[in-house]
Amino acid sequence: MLNAPEPSATGRNLTAALVIVVALVLQVSVANRLPLPGGVTPDLVLLAVVALALVNGSLTGVVTGFCAGLAADIIPPADHTIGRYALVYCLIGYVCGLAATEMDRQSIVPFLAVALGALAGTVLYALTGMMLGDPRASFTVVARMVPLQVLYDVIASPFVVWAVLRVTRRYDRGDRGRRDRFSLPAARYRAMSGRGTSR
């Protein structure tokens, strides 16, 4: 087995930032332009936040969720109250990061967690819109659009999770046997990223 160096916190942070930037660019330039039924599109940024939280823990989930949400709040064509995405993504990232400590090694679990995170994020965003008096967040509109939004997120989630795991897998080896309150070893998801358990 190779003796790899300990993972770099700076490397992890830069990787998480890169994932979020790519997700934002793809959201604005690709996902938002898809002519999908119902006029809604998959939320790639939310899926990226959830995936990063599952791999790296709640601290990463909170920070990346807040930063990604704030960027989504101000990047065109943002047309809602600033802070809604920041609040939603931050909360979802934190909860998914906490749940990560309970994940087992089965390949299907992270995908289910991302699907549940997408559902919670979509519903929470709709509820904040209703509380803030957003006319587009009426009960009728929410009841019609939320199921479609969740469906599209669930369909897109395997691709986003796979991409995040592939990008973050270089930090696996140094995490073996190390666990703390805010991090989850990415080695648990080795099978999903296409790597063997030994070389």
C-alpha atoms as an extended CHARMM CRD file, in Angstrom:
* protein
*
       199  EXT
         1         1  MET       CA              0.0000000000        0.0000000000        0.0000000000  PROA      1               0.0000000000
         2         2  LEU       CA              1.3500000000        3.4540000000       -0.8500000000  PROA      2               0.0000000000
         3         3  ASN       CA              2.3650000000        5.8370000000        1.9030000000  PROA      3               0.0000000000
         4         4  ALA       CA              0.6000000000        9.0120000000        0.8440000000  PROA      4               0.0000000000
         5         5  PRO       CA              1.0640000000       12.3520000000        2.5780000000  PROA      5               0.0000000000
         6         6  GLU       CA             -1.5650000000       13.7490000000        4.8630000000  PROA      6               0.0000000000
         7         7  PRO       CA             -4.2970000000       15.6030000000        3.0290000000  PROA      7               0.0000000000
         8         8  SER       CA             -3.8500000000       19.3540000000        2.7750000000  PROA      8               0.0000000000
         9         9  ALA       CA             -6.5580000000       21.5470000000        4.2490000000  PROA      9               0.0000000000
        10        10  THR       CA             -5.7160000000       24.1700000000        1.6480000000  PROA      10              0.0000000000
        11        11  GLY       CA             -6.0800000000       21.5710000000       -1.0800000000  PROA      11              0.0000000000
        12        12  ARG       CA             -9.4650000000       20.5230000000        0.2660000000  PROA      12              0.0000000000
        13        13  ASN       CA            -10.6680000000       24.1170000000        0.4380000000  PROA      13              0.0000000000
        14        14  LEU       CA             -9.4740000000       24.9070000000       -3.0740000000  PROA      14              0.0000000000
        15        15  THR       CA            -11.0940000000       21.7410000000       -4.4000000000  PROA      15              0.0000000000
        16        16  ALA       CA            -14.4100000000       22.5960000000       -2.7120000000  PROA      16              0.0000000000
        17        17  ALA       CA            -14.2260000000       26.1410000000       -4.0910000000  PROA      17              0.0000000000
        18        18  LEU       CA            -13.5210000000       24.8000000000       -7.5720000000  PROA      18              0.0000000000
        19        19  VAL       CA            -16.4820000000       22.4200000000       -7.3670000000  PROA      19              0.0000000000
        20        20  ILE       CA            -18.8030000000       25.2620000000       -6.3580000000  PROA      20              0.0000000000
        21        21  VAL       CA            -17.5340000000       27.6020000000       -9.0870000000  PROA      21              0.0000000000
        22        22  VAL       CA            -17.9920000000       24.9140000000      -11.7490000000  PROA      22              0.0000000000
        23        23  ALA       CA            -21.4810000000       24.1280000000      -10.4050000000  PROA      23              0.0000000000
        24        24  LEU       CA            -22.4450000000       27.8220000000      -10.5340000000  PROA      24              0.0000000000
        25        25  VAL       CA            -21.1670000000       28.2080000000      -14.0890000000  PROA      25              0.0000000000
        26        26  LEU       CA            -22.9790000000       25.0780000000      -15.2460000000  PROA      26              0.0000000000
        27        27  GLN       CA            -26.1500000000       26.1780000000      -13.4520000000  PROA      27              0.0000000000
        28        28  VAL       CA            -26.2340000000       29.5750000000      -15.1570000000  PROA      28              0.0000000000
        29        29  SER       CA            -24.9330000000       28.6130000000      -18.5850000000  PROA      29              0.0000000000
        30        30  VAL       CA            -26.4300000000       25.1370000000      -19.0400000000  PROA      30              0.0000000000
        31        31  ALA       CA            -29.0260000000       24.0040000000      -16.4980000000  PROA      31              0.0000000000
        32        32  ASN       CA            -31.0260000000       27.2420000000      -16.4580000000  PROA      32              0.0000000000
        33        33  ARG       CA            -31.3020000000       27.1170000000      -20.2460000000  PROA      33              0.0000000000
        34        34  LEU       CA            -32.7020000000       23.6000000000      -20.4550000000  PROA      34              0.0000000000
        35        35  PRO       CA            -36.2450000000       23.5920000000      -21.9060000000  PROA      35              0.0000000000
        36        36  LEU       CA            -37.5980000000       21.1860000000      -19.3050000000  PROA      36              0.0000000000
        37        37  PRO       CA            -41.3310000000       20.7230000000      -18.6450000000  PROA      37              0.0000000000
        38        38  GLY       CA            -42.7170000000       22.8530000000      -15.8430000000  PROA      38              0.0000000000
        39        39  GLY       CA            -40.2610000000       25.7020000000      -16.2760000000  PROA      39              0.0000000000
        40        40  VAL       CA            -37.9050000000       24.4440000000      -13.5310000000  PROA      40              0.0000000000
        41        41  THR       CA            -34.3770000000       23.0710000000      -13.7470000000  PROA      41              0.0000000000
        42        42  PRO       CA            -32.1400000000       20.8980000000      -11.5580000000  PROA      42              0.0000000000
        43        43  ASP       CA            -30.2700000000       22.7790000000       -8.8330000000  PROA      43              0.0000000000
        44        44  LEU       CA            -26.6690000000       21.7370000000       -9.5060000000  PROA      44              0.0000000000
        45        45  VAL       CA            -25.2960000000       24.0760000000       -6.8470000000  PROA      45              0.0000000000
        46        46  LEU       CA            -27.4370000000       22.5510000000       -4.1060000000  PROA      46              0.0000000000
        47        47  LEU       CA            -26.4140000000       19.0620000000       -5.2160000000  PROA      47              0.0000000000
        48        48  ALA       CA            -22.7420000000       20.0440000000       -5.1390000000  PROA      48              0.0000000000
        49        49  VAL       CA            -23.0900000000       21.4570000000       -1.6180000000  PROA      49              0.0000000000
        50        50  VAL       CA            -24.7840000000       18.2840000000       -0.3840000000  PROA      50              0.0000000000
        51        51  ALA       CA            -22.1500000000       16.0550000000       -1.9950000000  PROA      51              0.0000000000
        52        52  LEU       CA            -19.2790000000       18.0700000000       -0.5060000000  PROA      52              0.0000000000
        53        53  ALA       CA            -20.9210000000       17.9650000000        2.9290000000  PROA      53              0.0000000000
        54        54  LEU       CA            -21.2900000000       14.1840000000        2.7060000000  PROA      54              0.0000000000
        55        55  VAL       CA            -17.6280000000       13.7720000000        1.7890000000  PROA      55              0.0000000000
        56        56  ASN       CA            -16.0190000000       16.3680000000        4.0820000000  PROA      56              0.0000000000
        57        57  GLY       CA            -18.4570000000       16.8730000000        6.9650000000  PROA      57              0.0000000000
        58        58  SER       CA            -20.6260000000       19.5900000000        8.4580000000  PROA      58              0.0000000000
        59        59  LEU       CA            -18.0240000000       22.3690000000        8.6490000000  PROA      59              0.0000000000
        60        60  THR       CA            -17.3720000000       22.1240000000        4.9280000000  PROA      60              0.0000000000
        61        61  GLY       CA            -21.1210000000       21.8860000000        4.3660000000  PROA      61              0.0000000000
        62        62  VAL       CA            -21.7930000000       25.1080000000        6.2680000000  PROA      62              0.0000000000
        63        63  VAL       CA            -18.9940000000       27.1240000000        4.6570000000  PROA      63              0.0000000000
        64        64  THR       CA            -19.5250000000       25.9210000000        1.1050000000  PROA      64              0.0000000000
        65        65  GLY       CA            -23.2750000000       26.1720000000        1.5180000000  PROA      65              0.0000000000
        66        66  PHE       CA            -23.1260000000       29.7820000000        2.6640000000  PROA      66              0.0000000000
        67        67  CYS       CA            -20.5970000000       30.8580000000        0.0100000000  PROA      67              0.0000000000
        68        68  ALA       CA            -22.3640000000       29.0180000000       -2.7990000000  PROA      68              0.0000000000
        69        69  GLY       CA            -25.7520000000       30.3320000000       -1.6830000000  PROA      69              0.0000000000
        70        70  LEU       CA            -24.5170000000       33.9120000000       -1.4760000000  PROA      70              0.0000000000
        71        71  ALA       CA            -23.0360000000       33.6240000000       -4.9540000000  PROA      71              0.0000000000
        72        72  ALA       CA            -26.3030000000       32.1720000000       -6.2620000000  PROA      72              0.0000000000
        73        73  ASP       CA            -28.1600000000       35.0670000000       -4.6090000000  PROA      73              0.0000000000
        74        74  ILE       CA            -26.2220000000       37.7360000000       -6.4940000000  PROA      74              0.0000000000
        75        75  ILE       CA            -25.1810000000       36.1080000000       -9.7710000000  PROA      75              0.0000000000
        76        76  PRO       CA            -27.4670000000       37.0300000000      -12.7040000000  PROA      76              0.0000000000
        77        77  PRO       CA            -30.2810000000       36.3380000000      -13.3350000000  PROA      77              0.0000000000
        78        78  ALA       CA            -30.9710000000       36.4230000000       -9.5730000000  PROA      78              0.0000000000
        79        79  ASP       CA            -34.4120000000       37.9140000000       -8.9810000000  PROA      79              0.0000000000
        80        80  HSD       CA            -35.1610000000       37.1080000000       -5.3530000000  PROA      80              0.0000000000
        81        81  THR       CA            -34.3290000000       38.4050000000       -1.8800000000  PROA      81              0.0000000000
        82        82  ILE       CA            -30.5860000000       38.2170000000       -1.2300000000  PROA      82              0.0000000000
        83        83  GLY       CA            -29.8060000000       35.6680000000        1.4330000000  PROA      83              0.0000000000
        84        84  ARG       CA            -32.4280000000       33.0320000000        0.6660000000  PROA      84              0.0000000000
        85        85  TYR       CA            -30.0680000000       30.6420000000       -1.0680000000  PROA      85              0.0000000000
        86        86  ALA       CA            -27.3150000000       31.3890000000        1.4410000000  PROA      86              0.0000000000
        87        87  LEU       CA            -29.6060000000       30.4130000000        4.3180000000  PROA      87              0.0000000000
        88        88  VAL       CA            -31.0040000000       27.3190000000        2.6060000000  PROA      88              0.0000000000
        89        89  TYR       CA            -27.6840000000       25.9490000000        1.3380000000  PROA      89              0.0000000000
        90        90  CYS       CA            -25.9620000000       26.6530000000        4.6560000000  PROA      90              0.0000000000
        91        91  LEU       CA            -28.6070000000       24.7300000000        6.6290000000  PROA      91              0.0000000000
        92        92  ILE       CA            -28.7270000000       21.8420000000        4.1630000000  PROA      92              0.0000000000
        93        93  GLY       CA            -24.9350000000       21.6010000000        4.0790000000  PROA      93              0.0000000000
        94        94  TYR       CA            -24.7710000000       21.4900000000        7.8630000000  PROA      94              0.0000000000
        95        95  VAL       CA            -27.4660000000       18.8320000000        8.2430000000  PROA      95              0.0000000000
        96        96  CYS       CA            -26.0290000000       16.6380000000        5.4880000000  PROA      96              0.0000000000
        97        97  GLY       CA            -22.5900000000       16.9800000000        7.0490000000  PROA      97              0.0000000000
        98        98  LEU       CA            -23.9140000000       15.7530000000       10.3870000000  PROA      98              0.0000000000
        99        99  ALA       CA            -25.7210000000       12.8860000000        8.7000000000  PROA      99              0.0000000000
       100       100  ALA       CA            -22.4800000000       11.9020000000        6.9980000000  PROA      100             0.0000000000
       101       101  THR       CA            -21.1240000000       10.4740000000       10.2570000000  PROA      101             0.0000000000
       102       102  GLU       CA            -23.9170000000        7.8920000000       10.1440000000  PROA      102             0.0000000000
       103       103  MET       CA            -23.3230000000        6.8320000000        6.5550000000  PROA      103             0.0000000000
       104       104  ASP       CA            -22.3330000000        3.2200000000        5.9030000000  PROA      104             0.0000000000
       105       105  ARG       CA            -20.2360000000        1.8790000000        3.0380000000  PROA      105             0.0000000000
       106       106  GLN       CA            -23.0670000000        0.9470000000        0.7210000000  PROA      106             0.0000000000
       107       107  SER       CA            -22.8460000000        2.7360000000       -2.6080000000  PROA      107             0.0000000000
       108       108  ILE       CA            -26.5190000000        3.6830000000       -2.7050000000  PROA      108             0.0000000000
       109       109  VAL       CA            -26.5410000000        5.6070000000        0.5860000000  PROA      109             0.0000000000
       110       110  PRO       CA            -24.8490000000        8.8240000000       -0.5980000000  PROA      110             0.0000000000
       111       111  PHE       CA            -27.2160000000        9.0580000000       -3.5570000000  PROA      111             0.0000000000
       112       112  LEU       CA            -30.2200000000        8.7010000000       -1.2660000000  PROA      112             0.0000000000
       113       113  ALA       CA            -28.7750000000       11.3470000000        1.0400000000  PROA      113             0.0000000000
       114       114  VAL       CA            -28.3210000000       13.7430000000       -1.8590000000  PROA      114             0.0000000000
       115       115  ALA       CA            -31.8960000000       13.1220000000       -2.9930000000  PROA      115             0.0000000000
       116       116  LEU       CA            -33.2130000000       13.8630000000        0.5110000000  PROA      116             0.0000000000
       117       117  GLY       CA            -31.0130000000       16.9450000000        0.7380000000  PROA      117             0.0000000000
       118       118  ALA       CA            -32.3770000000       18.1660000000       -2.5730000000  PROA      118             0.0000000000
       119       119  LEU       CA            -35.9340000000       17.6210000000       -1.3570000000  PROA      119             0.0000000000
       120       120  ALA       CA            -35.2940000000       19.4640000000        1.9230000000  PROA      120             0.0000000000
       121       121  GLY       CA            -33.5030000000       22.3210000000        0.1550000000  PROA      121             0.0000000000
       122       122  THR       CA            -36.2480000000       22.8000000000       -2.4130000000  PROA      122             0.0000000000
       123       123  VAL       CA            -39.0080000000       22.7770000000        0.2010000000  PROA      123             0.0000000000
       124       124  LEU       CA            -37.0790000000       25.1190000000        2.5140000000  PROA      124             0.0000000000
       125       125  TYR       CA            -36.4510000000       27.5900000000       -0.3020000000  PROA      125             0.0000000000
       126       126  ALA       CA            -40.1540000000       27.5500000000       -1.1710000000  PROA      126             0.0000000000
       127       127  LEU       CA            -41.1470000000       28.0680000000        2.4670000000  PROA      127             0.0000000000
       128       128  THR       CA            -38.7930000000       31.0460000000        2.8880000000  PROA      128             0.0000000000
       129       129  GLY       CA            -40.3050000000       32.5600000000       -0.2360000000  PROA      129             0.0000000000
       130       130  MET       CA            -43.8010000000       32.1600000000        1.1920000000  PROA      130             0.0000000000
       131       131  MET       CA            -42.7340000000       33.7690000000        4.4810000000  PROA      131             0.0000000000
       132       132  LEU       CA            -41.1440000000       36.6970000000        2.6300000000  PROA      132             0.0000000000
       133       133  GLY       CA            -44.2620000000       37.2380000000        0.5360000000  PROA      133             0.0000000000
       134       134  ASP       CA            -42.7560000000       36.2200000000       -2.8020000000  PROA      134             0.0000000000
       135       135  PRO       CA            -45.7540000000       36.0360000000       -5.1860000000  PROA      135             0.0000000000
       136       136  ARG       CA            -44.0710000000       33.1820000000       -7.0570000000  PROA      136             0.0000000000
       137       137  ALA       CA            -44.0360000000       31.1520000000       -3.8450000000  PROA      137             0.0000000000
       138       138  SER       CA            -47.7810000000       30.8060000000       -3.3960000000  PROA      138             0.0000000000
       139       139  PHE       CA            -49.0490000000       27.4510000000       -2.2050000000  PROA      139             0.0000000000
       140       140  THR       CA            -50.4680000000       26.6180000000       -5.6350000000  PROA      140             0.0000000000
       141       141  VAL       CA            -47.2170000000       27.3750000000       -7.4320000000  PROA      141             0.0000000000
       142       142  VAL       CA            -45.1240000000       25.5560000000       -4.8210000000  PROA      142             0.0000000000
       143       143  ALA       CA            -47.3490000000       22.4730000000       -4.9220000000  PROA      143             0.0000000000
       144       144  ARG       CA            -46.9530000000       22.3290000000       -8.6970000000  PROA      144             0.0000000000
       145       145  MET       CA            -43.2390000000       23.1180000000       -9.0190000000  PROA      145             0.0000000000
       146       146  VAL       CA            -41.5950000000       21.4680000000       -6.0030000000  PROA      146             0.0000000000
       147       147  PRO       CA            -42.2720000000       17.8670000000       -7.1460000000  PROA      147             0.0000000000
       148       148  LEU       CA            -40.7500000000       18.6330000000      -10.5580000000  PROA      148             0.0000000000
       149       149  GLN       CA            -37.7650000000       20.3830000000       -8.9810000000  PROA      149             0.0000000000
       150       150  VAL       CA            -37.1040000000       17.4120000000       -6.7100000000  PROA      150             0.0000000000
       151       151  LEU       CA            -37.5110000000       14.9850000000       -9.6180000000  PROA      151             0.0000000000
       152       152  TYR       CA            -34.9490000000       16.8550000000      -11.7250000000  PROA      152             0.0000000000
       153       153  ASP       CA            -32.5590000000       17.0850000000       -8.7610000000  PROA      153             0.0000000000
       154       154  VAL       CA            -32.8380000000       13.3560000000       -8.1140000000  PROA      154             0.0000000000
       155       155  ILE       CA            -32.1620000000       12.5800000000      -11.7690000000  PROA      155             0.0000000000
       156       156  ALA       CA            -29.1040000000       14.8570000000      -11.8020000000  PROA      156             0.0000000000
       157       157  SER       CA            -27.7720000000       13.7840000000       -8.3870000000  PROA      157             0.0000000000
       158       158  PRO       CA            -25.8380000000       10.6330000000       -9.4740000000  PROA      158             0.0000000000
       159       159  PHE       CA            -23.8200000000       12.6470000000      -11.9850000000  PROA      159             0.0000000000
       160       160  VAL       CA            -23.0200000000       15.4250000000       -9.5040000000  PROA      160             0.0000000000
       161       161  VAL       CA            -22.1080000000       12.9910000000       -6.7070000000  PROA      161             0.0000000000
       162       162  TRP       CA            -19.8970000000       10.9640000000       -9.0240000000  PROA      162             0.0000000000
       163       163  ALA       CA            -18.1010000000       14.1080000000      -10.2310000000  PROA      163             0.0000000000
       164       164  VAL       CA            -17.5300000000       15.4220000000       -6.6960000000  PROA      164             0.0000000000
       165       165  LEU       CA            -16.2150000000       12.0660000000       -5.4980000000  PROA      165             0.0000000000
       166       166  ARG       CA            -13.8370000000       11.8250000000       -8.4370000000  PROA      166             0.0000000000
       167       167  VAL       CA            -12.4870000000       15.3000000000       -7.7670000000  PROA      167             0.0000000000
       168       168  THR       CA            -12.0490000000       14.7860000000       -4.0200000000  PROA      168             0.0000000000
       169       169  ARG       CA            -10.7100000000       11.2190000000       -4.0800000000  PROA      169             0.0000000000
       170       170  ARG       CA             -7.0600000000       12.3260000000       -3.9890000000  PROA      170             0.0000000000
       171       171  TYR       CA             -7.5170000000       13.1270000000       -0.3110000000  PROA      171             0.0000000000
       172       172  ASP       CA             -8.7810000000        9.6650000000        0.6100000000  PROA      172             0.0000000000
       173       173  ARG       CA             -5.6350000000        7.9430000000        1.8020000000  PROA      173             0.0000000000
       174       174  GLY       CA             -4.6610000000       10.4440000000        4.4360000000  PROA      174             0.0000000000
       175       175  ASP       CA             -8.0990000000       10.2460000000        6.0070000000  PROA      175             0.0000000000
       176       176  ARG       CA             -8.0330000000        6.5380000000        6.8550000000  PROA      176             0.0000000000
       177       177  GLY       CA             -8.5150000000        5.9600000000       10.5120000000  PROA      177             0.0000000000
       178       178  ARG       CA             -9.0050000000        9.6640000000       11.2070000000  PROA      178             0.0000000000
       179       179  ARG       CA            -12.4110000000       10.9730000000       12.1630000000  PROA      179             0.0000000000
       180       180  ASP       CA            -13.5860000000       14.0420000000       13.9840000000  PROA      180             0.0000000000
       181       181  ARG       CA            -16.7960000000       15.8840000000       14.5510000000  PROA      181             0.0000000000
       182       182  PHE       CA            -16.6200000000       17.9130000000       11.3790000000  PROA      182             0.0000000000
       183       183  SER       CA            -15.1690000000       15.5090000000        8.8130000000  PROA      183             0.0000000000
       184       184  LEU       CA            -16.0320000000       12.2460000000        7.1640000000  PROA      184             0.0000000000
       185       185  PRO       CA            -13.3120000000       10.1850000000        5.4530000000  PROA      185             0.0000000000
       186       186  ALA       CA            -13.8990000000       10.1420000000        1.7400000000  PROA      186             0.0000000000
       187       187  ALA       CA            -12.4920000000        6.5920000000        1.7360000000  PROA      187             0.0000000000
       188       188  ARG       CA            -16.0070000000        5.3920000000        2.5480000000  PROA      188             0.0000000000
       189       189  TYR       CA            -17.0090000000        6.2590000000       -0.9680000000  PROA      189             0.0000000000
       190       190  ARG       CA            -14.0110000000        4.6280000000       -2.6410000000  PROA      190             0.0000000000
       191       191  ALA       CA            -16.1640000000        2.0830000000       -4.4680000000  PROA      191             0.0000000000
       192       192  MET       CA            -18.2950000000        4.8700000000       -5.9580000000  PROA      192             0.0000000000
       193       193  SER       CA            -15.2630000000        6.7090000000       -7.3460000000  PROA      193             0.0000000000
       194       194  GLY       CA            -13.9860000000        3.6640000000       -9.1910000000  PROA      194             0.0000000000
       195       195  ARG       CA            -10.9540000000        2.9330000000       -7.0470000000  PROA      195             0.0000000000
       196       196  GLY       CA             -9.9070000000       -0.3540000000       -5.5730000000  PROA      196             0.0000000000
       197       197  THR       CA             -9.1860000000       -0.8370000000       -1.9170000000  PROA      197             0.0000000000
       198       198  SER       CA             -5.5440000000       -1.6260000000       -2.4910000000  PROA      198             0.0000000000
       199       199  ARG       CA             -2.7660000000       -1.1710000000       -5.0390000000  PROA      199             0.0000000000
